[in-house]
Amino acid sequence: MAAAVHSFPATQLFIERAAASGAGLDPGDADAAIVAGICRNLGGVPLAIELAARRVEAYGLRQIASHLDQSLALSWAGPRGAPSRQKTLLSTLEWSYGLLSEPERTVLRRLAIFVGDFTIEAALAVVTNGAIDEAAMFGAVDSLVAKSMVATRPAGAMMRYRLLDTTRAYALGVGDGDGEGERAELAARHAAYYRDWLDQTGAASRILSSGAERAGHFAALNNVRAALEWCFGDGGDVRIGIDLVAAAAPVFLAMSLLSECHRWSERALLELDETGRGGRMEMHFQAAIGVAVMFTRGGRDMARVALHRSLAIAEAAGDRFEELQVLGPLQLFYIRTGDFRTALHHARRCAAIAETLEDPVAMTIARSLLGMALHFSGALDEARAELEAALRSAPRAQRTTTVYIGFECRILAGAVLARTLWLQGDRTQALERARQTVSDAADADHAVTSCIALIWSTTIFLWAGDYGDAEDYIGQLVSLAEANSLIPYLAVAHSFAAELALRRGDADGSIDRLQDGIGELRVAPYGMLDTPFNIALVEALIDAGRLVEGRVLLDNTIAQVEAKGDACYGAELARVKARFLAMPE
């Protein structure tokens, strides 16, 4: 029997988990029979086996079996339709809970409010009150960890705690017996803690420029989400919720969680009373809505109206840095909708404000966006100077621009500089800069930032005839756009894929695909790349012998460039027009 116990997965798991908890179990025949009986009674459910095995060190093997048998004999049936294993697991949890002291039970029920990981500081702020002081909480947590009711995980120099999902679900269930007022107070403390935590780490969040640096915030966001649901739900505290959204919106932007940023900013905006209208709260909510909608839904009126409203509030307040923070996204909005002249106007305003501020972040934002606007206007030398200056100022900023504008401006500067170098004829340096920018964006691990780098770099590799890298970049763009609901960028990827097929000589159906892609971009709407996609389509129509269609589209594109201001394509348009002129009548 002792040998056989090591041959079955369930009993082997029990022995391994008991040993990992310090029991050092090496059962003879008698103890092996007990182990087998425990595993059999637990139905072979791995989690239930772990819960029991981890208590061997504290209670001993025979007592575990005795308590378990008693609990099962009492037979907590659970839901009628639940499978037997599920009922057995509930029985195991009830048995474990029954072994706890009253303070331990209270602390466990209160810890169940946390979703996922939490710190001991969070537990102190949320769990303690008049009935449970700090000493009692520390003692209860230590005991719960020792009894494997609370799991621990080191995160750098800090220890993080969590309840297993099944333990948390059970604790929430038994917590239903607590008074309504007590549960509301607990939820309010939980929401207030994460509001204050985000406020206190607000400065830190502005230097979270890599995925690794953002990991702690990601862990906390599950609790922020839960707190927001409570705040704006029945019986919640809307006042805490509004403050929590104000603190969370920049973090949502920094992590490319744009749909959540939009949802909660809009919800908080609806709850603002008259005293909050026209103030900083509304200004920040409107800006967050504008940026989020712009990236997820394109150049819709909702984004434009929200950004202009935010700018009006900033101008009325006379806060130059706040004004710059809104002018940046507003300029980008007009770039994305293809209104390059208006975009250049806002970019110059943004740069003028930045000159009055001794702030490297302001200069990085302003120079990056001005460089992009100048690039489209065809002023390539000026654009290059601004973009290179932005890259020089970025390392001094010590803060990420994602919380202000939704992406890393230093990556944008590098991407636009690569295309500027290409148009100036420095093709080798352009390709090197494009590859480096895509790599830097991947290191930043920020979806919108990576999409920006991929879009600008893909155009260069298509022009260069490097179709392998272009195809790889398009694939990455599709994956990121789909995973993050970035609908305009997905439309861009579809158009790139059609253009790539045309350049590879796959004319069958590719003209229709590119026309469909351009149609997607108009619906988005996303007009930043109208001209290069139109040029690609004109050339495909020429090659297919559809000259009348091609000439009409070329003339319309030239007129559009003259009206909207993306003169950087002037040389390409002249080249394509020369193809028509060279054809026999």
N, C-alpha and C positions, 0 to 999 in steps of 0.2 A: 504493500500500500504506500509506503514512504517513497518508493521509487516511482510509482505510478503518478503521484501527485505532481511530479515535474513534467509529465507527458501531456497534460491537457492545458489548453490555453487559459481557461478560467482559473484553475488552481495555480498555475504558473504566475498569472497576473497577480493573484492575491499574495503569494510569497514575495514576489518582486516589490510590490508596493509596501508590504509590511516591512521588508528589509530597508527600503528607501526611507521609511519613517523612523528607523532606528531599532526595530524589533529584533533583527538578526535571527529570523525564524529558520530553524532547521528541523522540521517535524519528523518525529518517529511515527510508527504505525498509528498509535492512538491519536496524536495530534493531526496526522494526515487525514484521518477519518473526519475529524472536526472541520478541518479546512474544506474538505470535499462537501461536507454537509452544509457549511455556510454558503459556498458557491452555488450549491444546488438550490438552497432556499432562496437565494437571490436571483435565481433564474438565469444565471450566467451573464447578467447585465454588467458591462464593464464599469460603469460609473458607480453602481451600487457596491460592486466588489471593492473598488478603490476606497469608497467611504468607510467600509467596514475594515479593510486591511490597515488603513492609516491609524486606526484606533487601537490596534493590537498593543502598541508600545504603552499607551495610557491605561488600558483596561485589562489586557491579557486575553489570550485566545479563547479560553473557556468562558470568560464573562461576556465576551463579544457574542459567542454563540448563544449563551443563555439569554441575554437581553434581546438579541435578534429574534429568538424563538418566541419570547414573551410578546414582543411587538407584533410578530406575525400572527400569533394566536389571537391577539385582540382584533386582528383583521380589519384594518382601515381599508374599506373597499374602493374608495375613490370613485371616479365617474363610471357609470355602468358600462359604457361602451369602451372604456379604456382596456387595452390589452393587458394580459396578466403581468408582463414585465413592468409595465408602467405602474401598475398597482403596487408591485413589489418595491419599486424604487420610492414611491410615496411612503410606503411603510418604513423603509430604511431611513428616510429623512425625518419622519415623525419620531422614530426611535432615537435618532441622533439629537433631535431637538429636545426630547424628553430628558436627556442626560445633562442638559445645560442648567446652570443656576439661573435665577430670575434676572439678575443684571445682564448675564450673557445673552439671554433670550431677548431682552429689550434692546441691547446693542445690536444684535443680529438683525432684528426687525428694522431698526433704523438704518443700518448699513445697506439694507436692500433698496434704499432709494437711489443709491449710486448705480449707474449703468456702466459696466466695465470697470476699468481701473480707477482707483482713487488714492490719494496720499493720506498720510496720517494727519497732516494739517487740515485737509478737507474733512476728515472724520471728526476731528476735534471741534471744528466750527459748526458742523451740521448735527452731530449726534448728541453733544453735551447740552444739558439744560439743568434746571433745578433738581430733577430726579436722578440724573447721571452726570457726575462731575468728571473732571479730567482724569483723576486717579482711577475712578471706577471704569472709565472707558478704556484707558491703557491696559488695565488688568483684564478686562473682558476681551479686548482684541488679542492680547497675548494668548489667552486661553483658547480663543476661537481658532487662532492660527495653529496652536499645538494640537487641537482636535480636528484640524483639516476642514473646518467649516469656512475658513477664510484662507484664500491662497495668496502667496506673496511672489513678487517678481522684482529683482533689482533692476533699476534703470539709472545707470551711472552711479552717482553717489547717493541716490535716493531709492528708497524701497516703495514699491507700489503694491497695493492690495486689491483684491477683487473677490466677489462671491461667484462660485460656479453658477452657471445659468439656472440649473435645476434647484440649487440651494436658494438662489435669489427668488425664483418663482414661488418656492414653498414659503419663504419668509414673508413675501408680500401677501400670500394667502392668509397666513396666521395673523399678519398685521391688520387684516380687515377688521379684527375685533377691537383694535385701538379706537379711541374716540375720534370723531370727525375733526374736532378742533385740534387735537394732537397731531393728526396726520397733515392737516393744513399748515400748522406751524413748522413741522419738519420740512415740508415741501418749500415753504417760504425761506427757511434757513438755507436749504440746498440751492435755490435759485439766487439768493443774495450772495452766497459764498462765491458762486461762479461769476456773478456780475463783478464782485470786488476783485476776484482773481484776474479776470480779463483786464480790468482797469489798471491793476497794479503791474501786470505784465505787458501793458500796452506799449511801453517803450521797447521792451524786449521783442515784441512781435514785429517791430519794424526792422529788425536785423535778421529775421528768419528767412534767409535767402536760399536755403537748401532743404531737401526733404528730411534729412537727419535732424536739422535744427527745429523742424516743425513737428517732429514726432510727439513731443509732450503735449502740444496743442491739439493734435489729432486725438490723442487719448482722452483729453478733457472734453472734446466737442460732443461726445455721446451724452455727457451729463448736461452740457449746455442745451442740446436739443431737447432732452427730457424736461429741463427746467422751463424752456420756452413753451413747450406744449402745455405744461401746467399753468404757467403765468397767463396765457391767453385762452385757457379752457374754463369750464364752469368752476367757479369757486376759486380761481387763481387770482394773482395780484398783478394787475395790468401795469401798475407803476414800476414794479420791479422789472417786468417784462420789457417795457420801453427802454429802460436803462441797460438791460441785458443785451437787447438788440443793438443799441448804440455801441456797446463795447465789442460785440461779436461780429458786426458787419465787416470791419476791416480785416478780421482774421478769416472770415469766409472768402473775402477777395484774395487774400494772400495765399489761400489754399485752392483757388479755382473752384470753390463751392458756390458757383454763381446762382444756381436755381434756389439754393437755400438763402443766399444773400438777398435775392429779389423777394422771396416769399416773406421772410421775417421783416425786412425793411418796410415792405408795403403794409404788412399787418400792424407794425408799430406806428406807421404814419397815420393809419386810419384811427388809431386810438389817441392821437395827440389832441389835447384840448386847445382852446383858443389861446391860452398863455404860451403854449408850445409852438403854435403856428408862426412862421416867419422868423424863427430862432435857429440856433445852431443844430438842434435836434432835427428839425425839418430839413435843413440844408444838407446834413449828412445822410439822412434817409433818402432824399431825392437823388443825391449824387450816387449813392450805392445802387439805387434802382436803375438809374440811367446807365451805369457801367455794366451791371449784370444783364440788363435787357439788350444792350448793344451787342454783347458778345454771344448771347444765347439766341437772340431773335433777329439780329441785324439792325438796320437803320430805320426802325419803326418810330412812329410819332411818339410813342410812350417814352422812349429813350430821350428823344430830342426835348420834349416838354419837361421831363424831369430834370435834365441837365440845365436847361435855361432857367428853370425855377430855382435850382440850387445856386446858379451863378448870380441871379438877381438878389438873393438873400445875402450872399457873400459880399457883393458890391455895396449893398445897403449897410452892412456891418463894418465896412472899411477894413476888413481883414485880408491883407494882401496874399498871405500864404494860402488861405482858404480859397481865395479867388483863383490862384494859380492851380490849385488842386482840381478845380472844376473846369477851368479853361483847357487843361490837358485832355481829359476825356471828351470834352465838347469838340476840340479840334480833331481828335481821332474819329469822332462820329462823322464829321463832314468828310474826312478822308475816306472812310469806309462806304459812305453813300455816293462818293464820286464827285463831290463839290469841292474841288481842290482850291479854288480861289478863296472861298470862305474859310477853308481850313488854314490857308496861309495867313489870312488876316488874324485868326485866333492864335496861331502859333507866334506871330510877331508880338501880340499883346502879352502872351505868356512869357516870352523871352524878356520883354521890357520889365515886367514885374520881377522876374528872377534876378535881373540886374540890381534891383533895389534890396534884395535879400541876401544876407551872408549865409547861405545855406547850400551845401553841395548837392543835396537831394533836389532842391528847386532847380539848380543849374543843370543837373542830369536830365530831369524831366523836360525842361524848356529847350535845351540844346538838341536833345534826341528828336523831339517832335518838330522843332523848327527845321532840323536837318532833313527829316522825312518830307515835310511840306515843300522845302526848296528843291529836293530831289525830283518830286513830281512836276514842279514848275519848270524844270529844265536848267535851273541854276546850279549845275553840278559842282563847280568849284566852291561856291558858298556852302552848299550842302555838305561837302566833304569836310570843310573846316569846322562846321558846327558838330558834325558827327564825331570827328576825332577829338574835339574838345569835350564832348559828352563822355566819351570813353576815358578821357584823362581824369575827369571829375568824379566818375562813378566810384573808384576805390576809396575816395575820401568821404563818401556819403555815410558809410557805416549803417545805413538803413535801406531796407528794400523799398522799391517804389510800388510794389504790388498792392500795398494797403491804400495807396492813393489813386492809382490808375488801373489796377487790375493785371499788370504784367511788369516784368523787369525791363526798364527803359534801356539799360546798358546792352541787353540782348537785341532790342530793336535797333539801337544805334549800330551795333556790329552788323546786323542783317542788312540794313539800308546802305551802310558803307560798302558792303560787298557788292551790292548791285550798282552803286555809284561808281566804284572802281571798274566794273565791267563796262559800263556805258562810256567811261573815259578811256577805255582801251587797255587797261591794265588787267588782263584776263587771268594771268597766273595768280596774282595777288588776290583777285576777286574770289577765285575758287578756294584758295587757302583760307581767306577770311570767312567765307560761307561755311566751310566744313568746321572751322573752329567755333563759329557762332552756334551751329546746331549742337555741337558737343557741349558747349557751355550751357546751353539751354537744357540739355538732358541732365546735366549735373544739378541745375537749379530745381529740377523735378517739379515744374509748375506748368500745368497743361496749356493755359493760354499763351504763356511765354514760349513754350516749345512749338506751338502751332504757328506763332508769328515767325520764328526762326525758320521753320520748315517751308512756309509759303514763300518768303522772300528768296530763300536759297534754291527752292525748286525751279523758280523762273530762270535762275542763272544756269543751272545744270541742263535745263531744256535748251536754252540758247547755245550752250557749249557742246551740245550733242552727247553729253554724258548721261545716256538714258538709263543705265543701271542704277546710278545714285539717285536720279530723278524718281525712278520707280520705287526705290526704297523709301525715299522721303514722302512720296505720296501715300504709301502704305502706312507709314507712321502717322501721317496727318489724319487718315481715315480712322485709325484706331483711337487716337486721342479725341477727335471730334465726336465719335460715337460714344465713347466712354464718359464724356463730360457734357453731352447735350449741346455741343457748339454747332448749331445747325448751319450758320453761314459758312463756317470752315469746312463742313462736310460738302457743301455745294461747290466750294473752291476745289476740293480734292477731286470731285467727279469731273469738273471741267479740265483739271490738269491731266487726269487719266485719259480723257478723250483726246486732248492735244498730244499727249505722248504717243497714243496709238496712231494718230495721223502722221507724226514725225517719223514713226517707224515704218510707214508705208501701208498701214492697215486702213485703207480708205473705206472699206465696206462697213457701212453703218456708223463709222466714227464721226462723220460730219453731223449725222443726226444726233449722236451722243453729245458732241460739243454744243450743238444748238440747244439741246435739252439742258446741258449744264449751265449755259448762259441764261436760259430761262429760269433755272433754279435760283441763280444769283439775283435776278431781277425780283423774284418773289421774296427773297430773304428780307429786305433788299441789301445787296452788297455790291457796290459799284467800283471798288478800288482797282479791280483788275479787268474792267470792261474792255479797255483799249487793247491790251495784249491778247486777250482771248478773241476779240474781234479780228485782230490782225491775223492770228492763227487760222481763224475760220475763213477769212478772205483768201488766204493763200491756198487753203484746202479746196475752196470753190474754184479757184483758177485752175488748179491741177486737175480737177474733175471736169473741167470744161464748162462750168456753170458761170460764165463770164458776166452775164447781166446781173445775177444775184450778187456776185462778188463786187462788181463796180458800185452797185447801190449801197451795199454794206460799207464799202471803203469811204464813199462820199459822206455817208451818215456818220461814220466814225471820226472823220476829219472835222466835220462840223461840231460834233460832240466835244472833241478835244479843244477846239477854239472856244467853245462856250464854258467848259468846266475847268480848263486850265492844266491838264496833265501833259504839258508840252514836252516832257522827257522822251515821248515816243515819236517826236517829230521826224527824226532820221529814219526810223523804221517805216513810218507811214510814207515818207518820200520814196523809199526804196520800193515798197509795194506798188505805189502809184507809177513808178518808172516801169514796172513790169507790164502794166496795162499800156503805157505809152509806146513801149517797144513792140507791142503786138500789131500785126497787120490789121488794117481796117476790114 
